[in-house]
Amino acid sequence: MSLNEGMVTVEQKARFKERGYNNEDILPKTADERISSRNNYFTLWQGSIHNIPNYAAVVGFLALGLSPLNTILGIVVGGLAVALFMAINGRAGAKYGIPFAMHLRSAYGSTGAKLPGFLRGAVAAIAWFGVQTYTGAAALEILISRIWPGFSQIGGGQEIVGITIPVLICFAVFWAMNMAVGLGGGGVLNKFTAILSPIIFIVFGGMTIWAISVGGGLGAIFSYETVSTGINPIYAFMMIAASFLGVWAAPGVSVADFTKDAESQEAQSQGQISGLFVGHLIFAIMSVIIIIGGSIHYGVPSSGNGVLDFIAEWDNIPAVIVATGVFLLTTISTNATGNILPAGYQLSALLPDRIDYKKGVWIAGIVSFLIQPWRFMSGGGAILTFLNLIGALLGPVAGVMIADYFIVNKQTIDVEDLYFDEGQDSKYRGVNTQAYIATIVGLVLSIIGQFIPALKVLSDIAWLSGFATAFITYVLLKRFGNEN
């Protein structure tokens, strides 16, 4: 297949503009506008792997009762699943240069794409952006307090809008740092992740050496006995894989927003698969050693922040600064790739005549501040329950998108018809009801275990069960049902 097959021409893009598609953020990329290489994709997601929630999740994986080696293997399997998912769902964006909003339109229809697009790009992305920013702000407050002990006493414990003044200051500062990267778009993000990637391996490599030292050596760490739960290792691997796919559900469905810039199909597929697989392999080894070594030395983390509990115990202030600083940078990387960029693009796609990418980023950022995510985090985990439901929906959405592109349409999208004129009769106009039926069936199967205990296994692997059910249902509906 020619590397230029499927790429739109300058003339086509000009024609789409004449049809009213004036917003650059929803227009396809021409060959000259493709700037992302294998190296860009290799480093793109590294910061999203090494972040506070993922290290905290390893504590939970070990609690399943798996041995250290099996936990590492389970994480590697999950990482491989994520790598394949991202590369596979990224092929449409790389081939045609279309963003997520238009990729979604090709599967759900012009009207039908609005709801799943809004849930992914606005609701989930903005809420997660706020939660991630608050998590980073809490770490920043700890860091500043170690350097300047009096900082935590500012305001004397008085709260403003439900948060202490020091944490509010940290939230505002960290929010501004995230916004700066988000407003810079993909070009700034590529440079940011390229610089961050080697720093991650150096710092977490140092933490791994520390953990081996305080944990009594690799022998003691790999012979560490977890509490036996009697869980089947294969089932545990599926739970871990489903957990990672759930974490990556949002960036996974909207990955076309990144692959539309690919120099070639090989650049995104090889870059993403190698980067995500290698990244998760290294993360698996480092995280298990760090968590177990730290647990042997300090006790099992109990705050929910995982490895931050260990860092807070360190007496070496420079080490605390460096380690916490890298965690803050990886949180910015995660927020940019998974939340603020997709929110900016999707808000732009929903109202293309009024909102461009940068306006979308500003709207998302301001709303993420106004929803006061610290209240959700301290309110019994309601926000996390809500976002888990969004994640359960996105598994079926991914199933429909991949089934539509690969099975139903044989990796072919009619771009001329996709960017249809208002007076044009297009197959992409309206709502693809079969896509909605398949999505609803997948959603029901992914959450049914929360209501019927006998089917709990389906909810334990919600992303997998929702994805598979929606994929199969959509293919069957298209093959045996009536065409729209």
Protein Blocks (a to p, Z undefined) as FASTA:
>chain_A
ZZkgoiacfklmmmmmmnopabfklpccdfklpmbdfklmmmmmmmmmmcfklmmmmmmm
mmnopafklmmmmmmmmmmmmmmmmmmmmmmmmmnopafklmmmmmnojklmmmmmmmmm
mmmmmmmmmmmmmmmmmmmmmmmmmmmmmlmmgonlpaeehiafklmmmmmmmmmmmmmm
mmnommlmmmmmmmmmmmmmmmmmmmmmmmmmmnopjklmmmpccddehiafklmmmmmm
mmmmmmmmmmmmmmmmmmmmpfbfklmmmmmmmmmmmmmmmmmmmmmmmmmmmmmmnopa
fklnommmmmmmpmblklmmmmmmmmmmmmmmmmmmmmmmmmmmmmmmmmmmlpcfklmm
mmmmmmmmmnommlmmmnoommmmmmmmmmmmmmmmmmmmmmmmmmmnoopacfklmmcc
fkbccfkgcjafklmmmmmmmmmmmmmmmmmmklmmmmmmmmmmmmmmmmmmmmmmmmmm
ccZZ
